[in-house]
């Protein structure tokens, strides 16, 4: 019996450590996510360009005898919408958490930089990743209306490079748009509707050592 209990304890401990490591890798797949900014008495908050941060990090890595094995820039924005039905996301407020979705937007160029995968999209076409694989998932050919603009899903994505685990209480969608104009169009829509509560673009330098 004692020997059996020892084996159970060992296997349980190994399983726990393996589970923790898997969770950490899933939530934090890279070593560093860095952004920086500043503000003065006369200037509002300004982001330090990611290229400048990259130069500083390379100098620090060299001084510490570290090798940077991977590097890319994350440029995206995320915001919440009210899902009126499977194909219409609105900006009106709701207290029903089942109707709230969190969307993460990147351009096709940024997606390619982050994943080394090209997504070819025409104007008003999008590619979508959904954390919900059930009835609320999108397939190629489906449409999605945001505000007054309708987009066609050209491709269903099996993964998305932006970490969404902080929003696991609601359904999340990773959306790749065709170009910077469409990205800005949706960004400005939620800024107009949400005012001071609106999201802004996030900039991160992502590094692996």
PESULPE-V372826 format. One record per pair of residues at least 12 apart in sequence whose ideal C-beta (glycine too) atoms are under 6 Angstrom apart, sorted by the first residue. I is the first residue (numbers start at 0). J is the second residue. D is the distance in whole Angstrom. If there is no record, write none. Layout:
BEGIN
I|J|D  I|J|D
END
This chain:
BEGIN
26|164|5  29|205|5  29|207|5  30|206|6  30|207|5  30|208|5  31|206|4  32|203|5  32|205|6  33|52|6  33|204|5  34|202|5  34|203|5  35|47|5  35|52|6  46|202|6  49|72|5  49|202|6  49|204|5  52|204|5  53|204|6  65|208|5  67|206|6  68|207|5  69|207|4  70|206|5  71|112|6  71|113|5  71|205|5  72|204|6  73|203|4  73|205|6  74|109|5  74|202|6  75|103|6  75|105|5  75|161|6  75|201|6  76|104|6  76|186|6  76|198|5  76|200|5  77|103|4  78|189|5  78|198|4  79|99|6  79|101|5  80|100|5  81|93|5  81|98|5  82|98|5  82|100|5  85|135|6  86|142|6  86|143|6  87|144|5  88|145|5  90|192|4  99|169|5  100|170|5  101|166|4  101|169|5  101|171|5  102|172|5  102|174|6  103|161|5  103|173|5  104|174|5  104|185|6  105|175|6  106|176|6  106|179|6  106|182|5  107|120|5  107|175|6  107|177|6  110|175|5  113|160|4  114|160|5  118|175|5  120|153|6  120|177|4  122|177|6  123|150|5  124|151|5  124|153|4  124|177|6  125|150|5  125|152|6  125|174|5  125|176|6  126|153|6  126|154|4  126|156|5  126|175|4  127|152|5  127|172|6  127|174|6  128|156|4  128|159|4  128|173|4  129|172|5  130|170|6  130|171|4  131|170|4  135|170|6  137|152|5  138|155|5  139|152|6  139|154|6  139|155|6  146|188|5  159|173|3
END
